[in-house]
Amino acid sequence: MDWSPLLISLKTASLTMIFVFFLGLLAARWVVNLKSEGLKMVLDGLLTLPLVLPPTVAGYFLLYIFGVKRPIGLFFLEYFGVKIPFSFGSTVLAATVIAFPLMYRSARGALEQVDENLIYAARTLGFSEWKIFFKVSLPACLPGIAGGAVLAFARGLGEFGATSMIAGNILGKTRTLPLAVYSAVAAGDFDTAGKYVIVIVLLSFLAVVLLNYFALREKRNRKGKKS
């Protein structure tokens, strides 16, 4: 049994979690602070779109944007010598795009639950908006944000459609666990596919346990604030 898909999946999911944590958090803060409800609805729809699109469609858009014959893909290739499609970076790119809405919506929901009285009190003390965010809002909604990061990790671990479109299925390079399961089944090797499935199920179960832990933490925090 080749364990390279597991290593590639863990690296992909870990990098995806790091990227979407910051991107999703900043995007959520930006949308929450918008004054225009109409603009907020439009941006929220655009940022959430990868969540409802078929992953293969998202992969098509990524391949269309970052292909070597497209302006952005050609720019990276000519000026940095980096070919994005069918590289390890493309697995991270695909997983990041697909997992981003989970982190964004979790962060937005958590930020919207922060007690506005705490924010008003911080403003009266002369805190800047960024200081309020890091000193007041972020600590208050940390369990919800952490739960979003766990969801993003799990989604990055299980991404298949977009990855197969832009990264392909290259053994030792872009073949993640879901792609390894697909390849093993296509080759009629159900024993190997079953082993990969067990690994995915165990990792997914661990992610769910962590998600429930952070949800419990958030529930306790809300009860503590009410009391």
Secondary structure, 3 states (H helix, E strand, C coil): CCCHHHHHHHHHHHHHHHHHHHHHHHHHHHHHCCCCHHHHHHHHHHHHHHHHCCHHHHHHHHHHHHCCCCHHHHHHHHHHCCCCCCCHHHHHHHHHHHHHHHHHHHHHHHHHCCCHHHHHHHHHCCCCHHHHHHHHHHHHCHHHHHHHHHHHHHHHHHCCHHHHHHCCCCCCCCCCHHHHHHHHHHCCCHHHHHHHHHHHHHHHHHHHHHHHHHHHHHHHHHHHHHC
